[in-house]
Amino acid sequence: MVCDGGAALKTIVSIDGITYGATLSDGTYDAVLPPGSHTYAISNPAFATQTGNFTITNGQTTLVEVCPGGRAAVGDFNGDGHPDLVLRDPSTRQTAIAYLDNNVVIDAMFGPPLPPNWGLSGVADFNQDSHLDYALFGRGNDQTAVWVSE
């Protein structure tokens, strides 16, 4: 099971009711399981708990994408001194920015849809134009990219 880098921090992964911890610095969770059906639950203070099922056949290695990483990043996009959220819907790959005033959404806008298997890695002003940009990470190809906002 894999969590994107920083999203693995404070993430709790349980398989068949047994809690596992990060075994590698990249947030990879390793578990040796018998063949058959298994359940998982992942929770992170910043995201809702996710649950699901997967099946392992004899001698199989399975990668199960269960962690919330790559779905959100925080930054002050409108310069009002309050953190805002950039979100990614994994089913549509659409991104959106929710402008917040404390915990209240005061405005929102769509950003670019991301290519398949790409997720959010973070935000920063990469080109130093006073606007936050998205850092992106491509799962499976280990590529990084920056979406520059205007």
C-alpha positions, -999 to 999 in steps of 0.1 A, spaced: 0 0 0 13 34 -9 8 69 5 23 99 -13 53 113 7 41 138 32 5 125 33 18 94 50 26 114 81 1 107 108 -17 82 85 -29 50 102 -34 19 80 -53 -11 94 -57 -44 75 -81 -70 88 -82 -50 121 -44 -50 126 -27 -16 125 5 -12 104 30 17 104 52 32 77 82 9 70 100 32 45 106 69 44 85 72 12 54 62 32 51 26 18 32 3 41 43 -34 38 22 -63 50 25 -101 44 -9 -115 42 -24 -149 34 -44 -155 2 -81 -145 4 -102 -114 9 -90 -86 32 -104 -54 45 -86 -21 50 -92 12 68 -70 42 66 -73 74 86 -55 107 87 -64 138 108 -67 159 76 -89 135 56 -119 113 62 -114 76 70 -114 54 39 -123 17 38 -123 -10 12 -116 -46 3 -90 -64 -18 -82 -100 -26 -49 -117 -28 -43 -150 -47 -15 -174 -38 20 -159 -44 6 -125 -55 20 -91 -47 -7 -64 -45 -5 -27 -45 -36 -11 -31 -40 27 -34 -57 35 -2 -40 66 12 -54 101 8 -21 116 -4 -23 136 -36 -59 148 -30 -53 181 -12 -27 208 -5 -28 240 16 -17 275 8 -29 311 8 -40 314 -29 -58 347 -26 -34 365 -3 -59 372 25 -37 357 52 -60 326 56 -50 291 43 -70 279 13 -73 243 0 -65 230 -35 -84 197 -39 -84 169 -65 -113 146 -71 -97 112 -79 -127 100 -99 -127 130 -123 -91 142 -118 -105 177 -116 -88 202 -93 -104 231 -75 -93 258 -50 -115 265 -20 -109 300 -7 -113 299 31 -119 325 59 -110 303 89 -132 272 83 -158 289 60 -155 286 22 -160 321 8 -153 314 -29 -141 286 -51 -128 280 -86 -118 251 -108 -82 244 -117 -68 221 -144 -78 184 -145 -48 163 -139 -36 135 -162 -44 99 -151 -21 87 -122 -10 122 -113 -16 137 -79 -10 169 -59 23 169 -41 22 204 -26 20 241 -34 47 269 -36 55 300 -56 79 282 -79 83 311 -105 83 338 -78 54 358 -93 35 360 -60 10 334 -70 10 298 -56 16 270 -81 8 232 -79 36 207 -75 25 174 -91 37 138 -89 31 111 -114 25 77 -98 40 49 -118 64 71 -138 81 89 -109 79 122 -127 73 156 -112 57 187 -128 46 222 -119 13 238 -129 20 275 -129 -10 297 -118 -15 332 -130 
